[in-house]
Amino acid sequence: MDLMKKILSIFMAMMLLVTVFAGCTKSETTTGDKVEEANVEQGETEKSVDALPAADVAEQGYDFYDGAMTYGDAIAKLGPIPKPDKALQLGYVCKAFENEFWRMQKEGAEHVVSQLQDMGYDIKIDVRAAQGETDEQGQLAVFSDMINKSYDGILVSAISAGNLVPGAEEANEKGIEMVVSMDAFMPQVESTVGAWHYQAGQLAAEYINEAIGGKGEVAIIQGLPKASPAITRTEGFKKWFEDNNPDVKVVAVQNADWDRMKAKDTMDIWLKQYPNLKGVYANNDTMAMGALEAVRAVDKIGSIVIVGTDGTSEAKDSIANGELTATVDSFPYYMAQISTEMLIRKLMGQDVPKVIYSPQVVVDSKNVSTDALEIMNSVGWDGPKFEE
């Protein structure tokens, strides 16, 4: 791990500690027996963080954890999925179904369960979400309901690193297995499955470098500045050029808070401020589409390379239509399948790794029409494999 990665991982760990402390404070209002714990001095809080199931991941940072595995390496270690030896009720606390990404996650989790049901196993899954991507208390209420109903295992995709902490603490007390499926890492949950954000930034940088001929000015539209995916995707992008090609200059980094209109406004300014801009990397596809709108308005589509992140349908349709250049696709439908698989493995007693990076691939005009399953097969995904 080089110096930059060490500095970044320390920064991320400090941010996480602050969030965990905030989460513990929040527990004072939701679980009466946690008042004393929430009022401890900071030194005692740090001690309690050390005792959390994924404290070592928090210390190193999700994107830099030395025990992280790719999905391929994880299944090579774990072998086939053990057959459930009892009836299982699973839950999945999603973010919000207004976002296509989370609808695809829902479908992926339900697909794995339907496979087991078709094999004759008594397994069910209850997938619910908050009313919107800022409805933190609503999401916690969904989580608490599943815990009160004593579900055997629960997948969580927290809106923030702190809003589900009270529920995770209660689930741990009750012995309910949990797996984080993408986004907000929580040290209270032992295993996390998700995209490797740092790698996403590096993949985007390598792609843009080739697309612009290895020379020129590029810029980054960043998500929420306090969000770890935004921070690490941005750093991965910048570091790739620092390590591989100093002839490409990152001339601007601007937060647009995952917002399409803010990204468009940013791009409007850059088109005037940097007339020689050759490439833009956006931390998500929503912002990439906003940047594209600005470029379209001045009739410059094709003259500036724009790469997003996530692999949404809108982004892929735009690529197919010759507008957006590319997206780093993390395949949420298959990511949720991996998450569900890992939760079942934990319930069957397997020692699942604490961090598992799901596959992600750059999708552009060359492979946008290729079936997603075929692309996943090309990077080692072959679907859940159960014991004979």
C-alpha positions in Angstrom: 0.0 0.0 0.0 1.6 3.3 -1.0 1.6 6.5 1.0 -1.4 8.0 -0.7 -3.5 4.9 0.0 -2.3 4.9 3.7 -3.3 8.6 4.1 -6.6 8.0 2.5 -7.4 5.0 4.6 -6.5 6.9 7.8 -8.8 9.7 6.7 -11.6 7.3 5.9 -11.1 5.6 9.3 -11.3 8.9 11.1 -14.6 9.7 9.2 -16.0 6.3 10.2 -15.1 6.8 13.8 -17.0 10.1 13.8 -20.0 8.4 12.2 -19.9 5.5 14.6 -19.9 7.9 17.5 -22.8 9.7 16.0 -24.6 6.4 15.6 -24.0 5.5 19.2 -25.4 8.9 20.3 -28.5 8.2 18.1 -29.1 5.0 20.0 -29.8 7.0 23.1 -33.1 8.0 21.7 -34.1 4.7 20.3 -33.0 2.1 22.8 -33.3 3.0 26.4 -30.8 0.5 27.6 -28.1 2.1 25.5 -28.1 5.5 27.3 -25.1 4.7 29.4 -23.1 3.4 26.5 -24.0 6.4 24.3 -22.7 8.8 27.0 -19.2 7.4 27.4 -16.2 9.6 26.8 -14.6 9.4 23.4 -11.8 7.2 24.6 -14.4 4.6 25.7 -16.2 5.0 22.4 -13.0 4.2 20.5 -12.6 1.1 22.7 -16.2 0.0 21.8 -15.4 0.5 18.1 -12.4 -1.9 18.5 -14.8 -4.5 19.7 -17.2 -4.3 16.7 -17.4 -7.3 14.3 -15.7 -5.4 11.5 -13.5 -3.1 13.5 -10.4 -4.1 11.6 -12.0 -3.1 8.3 -13.0 0.2 9.8 -9.4 0.8 10.8 -7.9 0.1 7.4 -10.8 1.4 5.3 -13.3 -0.7 3.2 -11.4 0.1 0.0 -8.0 -0.8 1.4 -8.7 -3.8 3.7 -5.9 -6.3 3.4 -8.3 -9.2 4.0 -10.7 -8.2 1.1 -11.4 -10.8 -1.6 -12.9 -10.8 -5.0 -16.0 -12.9 -5.4 -14.0 -15.5 -7.4 -11.4 -15.8 -4.6 -14.1 -16.0 -2.0 -16.0 -18.9 -3.6 -12.7 -20.7 -4.3 -12.2 -20.6 -0.5 -15.7 -21.4 0.5 -16.8 -24.0 -2.0 -20.4 -24.7 -2.9 -23.2 -23.1 -0.9 -24.3 -25.5 1.8 -28.0 -26.6 1.6 -30.2 -24.9 4.1 -31.0 -27.4 6.9 -34.0 -25.5 8.2 -36.6 -23.1 7.2 -35.2 -19.6 6.7 -36.9 -16.2 6.8 -34.6 -13.5 5.3 -35.0 -9.8 5.1 -33.5 -7.1 2.9 -33.6 -3.4 4.0 -33.0 -1.5 0.7 -32.6 2.2 0.3 -35.4 3.3 -1.9 -37.1 1.8 -5.0 -37.4 5.2 -6.7 -33.9 4.5 -7.8 -33.5 1.8 -10.5 -30.3 0.6 -8.8 -32.2 -0.6 -5.7 -35.0 -2.2 -7.7 -32.4 -4.3 -9.5 -30.9 -5.2 -6.1 -34.3 -6.3 -4.9 -34.8 -8.5 -8.0 -31.4 -10.1 -7.6 -32.0 -11.1 -4.0 -35.4 -12.5 -4.8 -33.9 -14.5 -7.7 -31.5 -16.4 -5.4 -34.3 -17.3 -3.0 -36.6 -18.4 -5.8 -33.8 -20.7 -7.0 -33.8 -22.4 -3.6 -37.6 -22.5 -3.5 -37.5 -24.3 -6.8 -35.1 -26.8 -5.3 -37.7 -27.5 -2.6 -36.3 -25.5 0.3 -38.5 -23.6 2.7 -36.9 -20.1 2.4 -38.5 -16.7 2.1 -37.3 -13.2 1.7 -39.0 -9.9 2.7 -37.5 -7.0 0.7 -38.6 -3.5 1.7 -37.2 0.0 1.5 -37.5 3.5 2.8 -39.8 6.0 1.2 -36.9 7.9 -0.3 -33.1 8.0 -0.3 -33.1 10.6 2.5 -35.7 8.8 4.6 -33.2 7.6 7.2 -35.7 7.1 10.1 -38.2 5.3 7.8 -35.4 2.9 6.8 -34.6 2.2 10.4 -38.2 1.5 11.1 -38.3 -1.2 8.4 -35.1 -2.7 9.8 -36.5 -2.7 13.4 -39.7 -4.4 12.2 -37.6 -7.2 10.7 -35.6 -7.5 13.9 -38.7 -7.6 16.1 -40.0 -10.4 13.9 -36.8 -12.3 14.6 -35.8 -12.9 10.9 -33.0 -15.4 10.6 -30.8 -13.1 8.5 -31.0 -9.6 7.1 -29.3 -7.8 4.2 -28.8 -4.1 4.7 -28.1 -1.2 2.4 -27.9 1.8 4.7 -28.7 5.3 3.6 -25.9 6.6 5.7 -23.2 5.0 7.8 -25.1 5.9 11.0 -28.8 5.6 10.5 -29.1 1.8 10.9 -26.5 1.6 13.7 -29.2 1.2 16.5 -30.8 -1.7 14.6 -27.5 -3.4 13.8 -26.6 -3.2 17.5 -30.0 -4.8 18.5 -29.6 -7.5 15.7 -26.2 -8.4 17.1 -27.6 -8.7 20.6 -30.3 -11.1 19.2 -27.8 -13.1 17.2 -29.3 -12.2 13.8 -26.9 -12.6 10.9 -26.4 -9.6 8.7 -24.6 -8.7 5.5 -24.1 -5.2 4.1 -25.0 -5.1 0.4 -23.3 -2.1 -1.2 -22.8 1.4 0.1 -22.6 2.6 3.7 -20.0 0.3 5.4 -21.0 -0.4 9.0 -18.4 -1.9 11.4 -21.4 -3.4 13.4 -22.0 -5.8 10.5 -19.3 -8.4 10.0 -19.4 -8.9 6.2 -19.9 -6.4 3.4 -20.4 -7.1 -0.3 -20.1 -4.3 -2.8 -18.2 -2.6 -5.6 -14.6 -1.7 -5.0 -14.9 2.1 -5.3 -11.2 2.8 -5.6 -11.0 0.3 -8.5 -14.0 2.0 -10.2 -12.1 5.3 -10.3 -9.0 3.6 -11.7 -11.0 1.8 -14.4 -12.5 5.1 -15.5 -9.1 6.8 -15.6 -7.5 4.1 -17.6 -10.4 4.2 -20.1 -10.4 7.9 -20.5 -6.6 8.0 -20.9 -6.9 5.7 -23.9 -9.9 7.5 -25.3 -8.2 10.9 -25.3 -4.9 9.6 -26.7 -3.0 9.9 -23.4 -2.7 13.6 -23.4 -4.8 16.6 -22.3 -7.1 18.0 -19.5 -9.7 16.0 -17.6 -12.0 16.8 -14.7 -14.0 15.0 -12.0 -17.6 15.5 -10.9 -17.7 14.2 -7.4 -20.7 12.9 -5.3 -21.4 14.0 -1.7 -18.0 15.0 -0.3 -18.6 13.1 2.9 -19.6 9.9 1.2 -16.8 7.3 1.1 -17.7 6.0 -2.4 -17.3 9.6 -3.8 -14.0 10.1 -2.0 -12.4 6.8 -3.0 -13.7 6.8 -6.6 -12.2 10.3 -7.0 -8.9 9.4 -5.4 -8.6 6.2 -7.5 -9.1 8.3 -10.7 -6.5 10.9 -9.7 -4.0 8.3 -8.5 -4.1 6.3 -11.7 -2.9 9.3 -13.7 -0.3 10.2 -11.0 1.1 6.7 -11.3 0.7 6.1 -15.0 0.6 9.2 -17.2 1.6 12.8 -16.0 0.7 14.1 -19.5 -3.0 14.0 -18.5 -3.8 16.8 -16.0 -6.8 16.7 -13.7 -7.7 20.4 -13.9 -10.8 20.4 -11.7 -12.7 18.4 -9.1 -16.1 19.7 -8.1 -18.8 18.3 -5.8 -22.3 17.9 -7.4 -23.7 15.8 -4.5 -25.0 13.0 -6.8 -27.4 15.6 -8.3 -28.0 15.8 -12.1 -28.7 19.5 -12.2 -25.7 20.4 -10.1 -23.6 18.3 -12.4 -25.0 20.1 -15.5 -24.3 23.5 -13.9 -20.8 22.5 -13.1 -20.3 21.3 -16.7 -21.7 24.6 -18.1 -19.0 26.5 -16.2 -16.2 24.1 -17.2 -17.1 24.4 -20.9 -16.2 28.1 -20.6 -13.4 27.8 -18.1 -11.6 24.9 -19.7 -12.1 25.1 -23.5 -9.5 22.3 -24.0 -11.2 19.9 -21.7 -11.1 16.4 -23.2 -12.6 14.1 -20.5 -14.9 14.1 -17.5 -15.4 11.3 -14.9 -18.6 11.5 -12.9 -18.9 9.4 -9.6 -22.3 8.2 -10.7 -24.4 8.0 -13.9 -26.9 10.5 -12.7 -24.2 13.2 -12.7 -22.7 11.9 -15.9 -26.1 12.4 -17.6 -26.2 16.0 -16.2 -22.8 16.7 -17.7 -24.0 15.2 -21.0 -26.9 17.6 -21.1 -24.5 20.6 -20.9 -22.3 19.2 -23.6 -25.3 18.5 -25.8 -26.5 22.1 -25.4 -23.4 23.4 -27.0 -23.3 20.7 -29.7 -20.1 19.1 -28.4 -21.2 15.5 -28.0 -18.3 13.3 -29.2 -15.7 15.9 -28.6 -15.6 15.4 -24.8 -15.3 11.9 -23.3 -17.8 11.4 -20.4 -17.7 8.3 -18.2 -20.1 7.6 -15.3 -20.5 5.0 -12.7 -23.2 2.4 -11.8 -24.5 1.1 -15.2 -28.0 2.4 -15.1 -30.4 1.8 -17.9 -30.5 5.4 -18.8 -26.7 5.5 -19.1 -26.6 2.4 -21.2 -29.4 3.7 -23.5 -27.4 6.9 -24.0 -24.2 4.9 -24.8 -26.2 2.8 -27.3 -27.5 6.1 -28.9 -23.9 7.4 -29.3 -24.0 10.1 -26.6 -22.6 9.1 -23.2 -19.2 7.5 -23.7 -19.1 4.8 -21.0 -20.1 3.8 -17.5 -18.3 1.6 -14.9 -21.1 -1.0 -14.4 -21.3 -2.7 -11.0 -24.2 -4.9 -12.0 -26.6 -4.4 -9.0 -28.8 -7.4 -10.0 -25.8 -9.8 -9.7 -24.3 -7.9 -6.7 -27.5 -8.6 -4.7 -27.3 -12.3 -5.7 -23.7 -12.4 -4.3 -24.9 -10.6 -1.1 -27.8 -13.1 -0.6 -25.5 -16.0 -1.3 -23.1 -14.8 1.4 -25.9 -14.3 4.0 -27.1 -17.9 3.4 -23.5 -19.1 3.7 -23.2 -17.3 7.1 -26.5 -18.8 8.3 -25.1 -22.3 7.3 -22.0 -21.6 9.5 -19.4 -20.8 6.9 -16.6 -18.3 7.7 -17.5 -15.6 5.1 -14.8 -13.0 4.4 -15.4 -9.6 5.9 -15.1 -7.7 2.5 -16.1 -9.2 -0.9 -15.7 -7.1 -4.0 -18.3 -7.9 -6.6 -17.3 -7.6 -10.3 -17.4 -4.3 -12.2 -16.6 -3.6 -15.9 -16.4 -0.6 -18.2 -19.4 -0.6 -20.6 -19.1 1.4 -23.8 -20.4 1.3 -27.3 -18.4 -1.9 -27.9 -20.1 -4.0 -25.3 -23.3 -2.1 -24.4 -25.4 -4.5 -26.4 -23.8 -7.6 -24.9 -26.0 -9.5 -22.4 -25.0 -8.6 -18.8 -24.8 -12.2 -17.9 -22.3 -12.8 -20.7 -20.2 -9.9 -19.4 -20.4 -11.3 -15.8 -19.3 -14.8 -17.1 -16.3 -13.1 -18.7 -15.1 -11.9 -15.3 -15.6 -15.1 -13.5 -19.3 -15.0 -12.4 -21.1 -18.3 -13.0 -24.1 -17.9 -10.7 -24.7 -19.4 -7.2 -23.5 -23.0 -6.9 -25.2 -25.2 -4.3 -24.1 -28.5 -2.9 -25.2 -31.5 -4.9 
